[in-house]
């Protein structure tokens, strides 16, 4: 090997110079001396003749420093200098998206996609931008347009399906999965995604076929919560059903992780509960909850502080604009307290749109809860954001139901944004509510308090405290519905509620439409039960478990 080649290889082995850092030296010095504007001006001048990659490196170095606005300025200038560089367009659009400049992000991305319609990062980012603005239908349209440009790999399909799912576009998401299956896809993950979505759409038989195909095609498929998915598809009649053997045999495997074991135990517990083997169900549920509780970090202290903070915080100023000609209806309360059932019953009325469990109000609370974030016009901005998402699917409705139970945490914010809103508080026997939570496997991060009786008790108490506070402050806007009354005297309960909501006269429910057919999508843990005729089996359910779960007796009945 000659000396020239040696030096060449040695140079290649050295780390590449920090281009962004080199450009920033003078900028940082000027910023630290209080001359940020001059520093940025000089930086842009220095970069003028640079290649696109140098601009990108510099912007990334600025982001790492926390200089977001300077990074945007650099990327904007870079885009002017290198308009053909797709990486710069994507980076600038991404910064716009992160800083809530969604209009600018959308404009830039649509320009990019006009030239490069199959650009993966551009299409995915545009869908996220559209989701952030509540334009869920446009998210679907973008996905369909992109998918017309040939087949896509599993990673791309998965990202789009999950995004559509998050946007509440379940039917569009399952259409993509089923199209892949019809085109010959044998990938177990596509079948598993399809099964989950089909379950939410009430297509239980086809969902079971998809779940079983996934299990047969991948020995790790149990890790995808397929056992709990299968268990939700029906009410088991006896132990002869093949799922019992499937769950029990799977639990005997030594190669499954603890989360998979927990999901199998919850599935087997549910199956035992269905056939009234409460001792067996309690045994399986207890093991499952121990596993889940050991792997999460939920703080009762932080929960209580959150309740105290909401009770003591300064009131939000109400939006002064005229109320819209439609009414938002928020069904709140503890999870598993009847919110799904009530929403489905009310959605039988004409001109009522059930939007399911939206997360947007909690996002708005995070954004506007602090006084320094509530600039002039904040409530009108929040109104516009929420209205766009709420009404995108059915703009002709008069009542829109958001049945996110945890919205009880921000009733004051809701009524500041929507002074005409109606709040329905679902309340249930505390021990029944506890059993229903304790026997349910939730997706990680959703109901982390539900795996420990002391944690459940703390949330029950906090919910009651906060709702009592809201009822004192906003009595005319809140009605309480007792779960036991709802299922034993449904007609009277719904009649009183509908009258309060103004759903009278021509808005009476269509008697020819059965509840299961009206409920197109149900995504909550009650997705199977809510499609069945209303029953009273769950009243006093806790008594079946008291001999095996004595902790229930420490939960006050009226918590």
Residue pairs with C-beta under 8 A, 6 or more apart in sequence:
18 57
18 61
19 53
19 54
19 57
19 58
20 54
20 57
20 58
20 59
20 60
20 61
20 62
21 61
23 43
23 46
23 47
23 50
23 54
23 57
23 58
23 61
24 43
24 58
24 61
24 62
24 65
26 39
26 42
26 43
26 46
27 39
27 40
27 42
27 43
27 70
28 39
28 65
29 39
30 36
30 38
30 39
30 42
31 39
31 67
36 70
40 70
40 73
43 58
43 70
43 74
44 73
44 74
44 77
47 54
47 55
47 58
47 74
47 77
47 78
48 81
51 82
52 78
52 81
52 82
52 85
52 87
52 88
55 74
55 75
55 77
55 78
55 81
55 82
55 88
56 78
56 87
56 88
56 91
58 74
59 71
59 74
59 75
59 78
59 91
59 95
60 71
62 68
62 70
62 71
62 74
63 71
63 95
68 95
68 98
68 99
71 95
72 92
72 95
72 96
72 99
75 88
75 91
75 92
75 95
76 92
78 85
78 88
78 92
79 85
79 88
79 89
79 92
79 108
82 88
83 89
86 112
86 116
86 119
86 122
89 108
89 109
89 111
89 112
89 122
90 112
90 121
90 122
90 125
92 108
93 104
93 105
93 108
93 109
93 112
93 122
93 125
93 129
94 105
94 125
96 102
96 104
96 105
96 108
97 105
97 125
97 128
97 129
97 132
100 132
102 129
102 132
102 133
105 125
105 129
106 126
106 129
106 130
106 133
109 122
109 125
109 126
109 129
110 126
112 119
112 122
113 119
113 122
113 123
113 126
116 122
117 145
117 146
117 149
118 146
118 149
118 150
120 156
123 142
123 143
123 146
124 156
124 159
124 160
124 163
126 142
127 139
127 142
127 143
127 160
127 163
128 163
130 136
130 138
130 139
130 142
131 139
131 163
131 166
131 167
133 385
133 388
134 360
134 385
134 386
134 387
134 388
134 389
134 390
134 392
135 388
135 392
136 167
136 168
136 169
136 389
136 392
136 393
137 392
137 393
139 163
139 164
139 167
139 169
140 164
140 167
140 169
140 172
143 160
143 163
143 164
143 172
143 176
144 172
146 160
147 160
147 176
151 183
152 160
154 187
154 189
154 190
157 176
157 177
157 180
157 190
158 189
158 193
160 173
160 176
161 173
161 176
161 177
161 193
161 197
162 173
164 170
164 172
164 173
164 176
165 173
165 197
168 355
168 356
168 358
168 393
168 521
170 197
170 200
170 201
170 521
170 523
171 201
171 520
171 521
173 193
173 197
174 194
174 197
174 198
174 201
177 190
177 191
177 193
177 194
177 197
178 194
180 187
180 190
181 190
181 191
181 194
181 210
185 191
186 217
187 217
188 213
188 214
188 215
188 216
188 217
188 218
188 221
189 214
189 218
189 224
191 210
191 211
191 213
191 214
191 217
192 210
192 211
192 214
192 221
192 224
192 226
194 207
194 210
195 207
195 208
195 209
195 210
195 211
195 214
195 226
195 229
196 207
196 229
198 204
198 206
198 207
198 210
199 207
199 229
199 232
199 233
199 527
199 528
200 521
200 522
200 523
200 527
201 520
201 521
202 516
202 519
202 520
202 522
202 527
202 531
204 233
204 234
204 528
207 229
207 233
208 230
208 233
211 226
211 229
211 230
214 221
214 224
214 226
215 221
215 222
215 226
222 250
222 256
222 260
222 263
222 264
223 256
223 257
223 259
223 260
225 263
225 441
225 443
227 246
227 247
227 250
227 260
227 263
227 264
227 266
227 267
227 268
228 263
228 266
228 267
228 270
228 441
230 243
230 246
230 267
231 243
231 247
231 266
231 267
231 268
231 270
231 271
232 270
232 527
232 528
233 528
234 528
235 274
235 528
235 532
236 243
236 244
236 271
236 274
236 275
237 274
237 275
238 275
239 275
239 277
241 271
243 267
243 271
244 268
244 271
247 264
247 267
247 268
247 271
248 268
250 256
250 264
251 261
251 264
251 265
251 268
256 264
258 291
258 294
258 295
259 291
259 292
259 295
259 444
261 288
261 291
262 287
262 288
262 291
262 292
262 441
263 288
263 441
265 284
265 285
265 287
265 288
265 291
266 284
266 285
266 288
266 439
266 440
266 441
267 441
268 284
269 280
269 281
269 282
269 283
269 284
269 285
269 288
269 439
270 281
270 439
272 278
272 280
272 281
272 284
273 281
273 439
276 544
278 544
278 545
278 548
279 547
279 548
281 439
281 545
282 545
282 548
282 549
283 548
285 438
285 439
286 549
288 441
289 438
289 451
289 452
290 451
292 441
292 451
293 451
293 452
296 444
296 448
296 451
297 448
298 448
298 449
298 452
298 455
300 454
300 455
300 458
303 449
303 458
303 459
303 462
304 458
304 462
306 409
306 462
307 462
307 465
307 466
310 409
310 410
310 412
310 466
310 469
311 465
311 466
311 469
313 369
313 412
314 371
315 412
315 416
316 368
316 374
316 379
316 412
316 413
316 416
317 374
317 379
317 416
318 379
318 415
318 416
318 419
319 379
319 380
319 383
319 416
319 417
319 418
319 419
321 380
321 383
323 418
323 419
323 420
324 387
324 420
325 398
326 391
326 397
326 398
326 399
326 400
327 398
327 399
327 400
327 420
327 421
327 422
327 501
327 502
328 386
328 390
328 399
328 400
328 402
328 414
328 418
328 420
328 421
328 422
329 346
329 399
329 400
329 401
329 402
329 421
329 422
329 424
329 501
330 361
330 401
330 402
330 403
330 404
330 407
330 411
330 414
330 421
330 422
330 423
330 424
331 339
331 342
331 343
331 401
331 402
331 403
331 405
331 424
331 426
332 339
332 404
332 405
332 406
332 407
332 408
332 411
332 423
332 424
332 425
332 426
332 467
333 339
333 405
333 408
333 425
333 426
333 427
333 428
333 463
333 467
334 405
334 426
334 427
334 428
334 433
334 437
334 459
334 460
334 463
335 405
335 406
335 437
335 447
335 450
335 525
336 428
336 433
336 436
336 437
336 440
336 525
336 526
337 405
337 426
337 427
337 428
337 433
337 483
338 426
338 428
338 481
338 483
338 486
338 487
339 403
339 405
339 426
339 524
340 403
340 522
340 524
340 526
340 527
340 529
340 530
341 486
341 487
341 526
341 529
341 530
341 534
342 403
342 424
342 426
342 481
342 486
343 354
343 356
343 401
343 403
344 354
344 515
344 518
344 519
344 522
344 530
345 486
345 490
345 494
345 515
345 534
346 352
346 354
346 399
346 401
346 494
346 497
346 498
346 501
346 503
347 353
347 354
347 401
347 518
347 519
348 509
348 510
348 513
348 515
348 518
349 399
349 498
349 503
349 507
349 508
349 509
350 506
350 507
350 508
350 509
350 510
351 396
351 397
351 398
351 399
351 507
352 397
352 398
352 399
352 400
352 401
352 503
352 507
353 391
353 393
353 394
353 397
353 399
353 400
353 401
354 401
354 403
354 519
355 390
355 393
355 400
355 401
355 402
355 403
356 402
356 403
356 521
356 522
356 523
356 524
357 402
357 403
357 404
357 405
357 523
357 524
358 389
358 390
358 402
358 404
359 404
360 385
360 386
360 389
361 386
361 402
361 404
361 407
361 410
361 413
361 414
362 404
362 406
362 407
362 409
362 410
364 382
364 385
364 386
364 410
364 413
364 417
365 409
365 410
365 413
367 373
367 382
368 374
368 378
368 382
368 413
369 413
379 416
379 417
382 417
383 417
383 418
386 417
386 418
390 400
390 402
391 397
391 400
394 400
398 507
399 501
399 503
403 524
405 426
407 414
408 425
408 463
408 466
408 467
408 470
409 466
411 423
411 466
411 467
411 470
411 474
411 478
412 470
412 473
412 474
414 421
414 423
415 421
415 423
415 474
415 477
421 477
422 477
422 479
422 500
422 501
423 470
423 474
423 477
423 478
423 479
424 478
424 479
424 480
424 481
424 497
425 467
425 471
425 478
425 479
425 480
425 481
426 481
426 483
427 480
427 481
427 482
427 483
428 436
428 482
428 483
428 484
429 483
429 484
429 539
429 540
429 542
429 557
430 460
430 555
430 556
430 557
430 558
430 559
431 542
431 552
431 555
431 557
432 483
432 538
432 539
432 540
432 541
432 542
433 460
434 453
434 456
434 457
434 460
434 542
434 552
434 555
435 541
435 542
435 545
435 549
435 552
436 538
436 541
437 447
437 450
437 456
438 450
438 451
438 453
438 456
438 549
440 447
440 450
440 525
442 448
442 450
442 525
449 455
449 456
449 458
449 459
450 456
453 551
453 552
453 554
453 555
456 555
457 554
457 555
457 559
460 555
460 559
461 559
464 559
467 478
470 478
471 478
471 480
479 497
479 500
481 493
481 497
484 539
485 493
486 493
486 494
487 534
487 535
487 536
487 538
487 539
488 536
488 539
490 534
498 504
498 507
515 530
515 531
515 533
516 531
516 532
519 530
519 531
522 530
522 531
524 530
542 552
545 552
546 552
546 553
